[in-house]
Amino acid sequence: MSSTAMSGADTTAPVIDDPRRRRAILWAVCVALMAVVASVSGLNVAQPQLAVTFDASQGQVLWIINTYTLTLAALLLPLGAAGDRWGRKPVLVAGLAVFGVANVAAALAPVAGVMLGARLLSGIGAAMIMPVTLSVITSSFPGTERSKAIGMWTAVAGGGGILGMYLSALLVDVASWRWLFALPVVLTLAAVLIGVRAVPNSREAARGRFDLPGALASVVAAVGFTYALHEAPARGWGDPAVVLTLVVAVVATAVFVAWELRTPSPLLDIRNFRTRGLSSGTTLLLVLFGVQGGVSLVLYPFFQVVLGWSGLLATLGLMPMALLMMAASGVAPRLAARIGVRGSMVTGLGLAGAGLALMASLVSVSGGYLGVLPGLIAMGLGAGLAMTPSTEAITSALPREQQGVASALNDLTRELGAALGIALLGGLLVAGYRNALRGRLDGVPADLAATAREGVANAAAVSQHADGHAERIMTAAQEAFVAGWQQAMWVGVAVMAALALFVAFRGPTRAPASVTESADGTTH
């Protein structure tokens, strides 16, 4: 342990010199992070089983799934700040306890109401865990080791969701949806067993009172934006509930910014966004996770409806992107040391944009999986190379006493980016699909054509009862889906190109050596 080992919980976190303890810390926080990330998407594969078990509507099933994400996003900032004040280890252990109990309750839930409550509690526990996992790394690891550890953390954060979904699909196929919760429970227990001994018990000296008004405004804004972005694709952007929620979220954001600029002890000092690392890092993660969320949304119906794959095989089809993303995240610190943080970020964005262009150019109904595999490979490599330096740029832009907030901001950017990408790219896909379907169903009975226009999955379902029109409906729907896919992907390419230019001019000019000690010494 470092010679600056802590004598009490009120000092800044010690830098750990013992490599064995650093490995144990990294194992603890990455296992805890995997439990949280796997739970974000894991329940998606069990939607039909949930509907049958709880006699629930599709809307109720979506709420069971999304309550976790909504709660997690809403509480990240305030609970990240709480970890800095109350102690990172106590908040991590408490969060793991809440998260573990909630997942056991979800596995045993007899009715939908209990399941909703369990998912809400899981989100609270996850919001306590997720920011602390990164702030423990940034405050405990020395400079060079810190970059490698952040690379590992980024790999788990980026690829863990797809790995978790694959394992969840496997459990649903071989056992029951209730066994989905065994994975996070086991991971939680492992994280507790390792973390209780390895994670340093540290917190930062509090400066002023906890920013309760800022915390409340951030919760309202996060809930509003996350809810609206999740509901808009289904309800429509003009739906009164979506419009009202967006208005409330915008007002709450304005109140949050105004309050943070005037309070002496802000939850998040908005002025820090003037630094290159924070502005470019958050923008990159917001857009990159948005594009990734949109790509995943497009790929699942392509695999399952156009190619006719099972849910398990469709998840397996995403593995090249997830595995290469995890591998590239580990390589990113070495690339950043060689060509610079900004160079690594721009290189990653270039590869990711090329992946989108490949998917837009090569995808076809007849091309099958080989038409999307090159794009998945480039996308995974590019995302991994770009995300690690972006995460380090964000955490290095804020002072040591705000590492929980920096970590929470990093996590919140990812969550909102994914929701935004799913909403926007999903909307482009739907619009492109419907436009491409015009004229392709002439002569098909009006009721069958109307159902087919709702989506490619609807077209597949109605074609089973369309007698002589079945082949024509499916062919038209598959070709229209590919056309909509291409439209969405080319928009993604344009967005990635604009982001690469922004980072090239606004990205960090040098690699951060360590977490800054105060706001006055913020790394640029």
Salt bridges, closest charged atoms under 4 A:
ASP10 OD1 - ARG203 NH2 2.36
ASP18 OD1 - ARG20 NE 3.85
ASP84 OD1 - ARG88 NH2 3.13
GLU145 OE2 - LYS148 NZ 3.88
GLU204 OE2 - ARG88 NH1 3.03
GLU231 OE1 - ARG235 NE 3.06
ASP239 OD2 - ARG235 NH1 3.44
ASP269 OD1 - ARG271 NH1 3.27
GLU392 OE2 - ARG146 NH1 3.28
GLU401 OE2 - ARG207 NH1 3.29
GLU479 OE1 - ARG440 NH1 2.69
GLU517 OE2 - ARG400 NH2 3.31
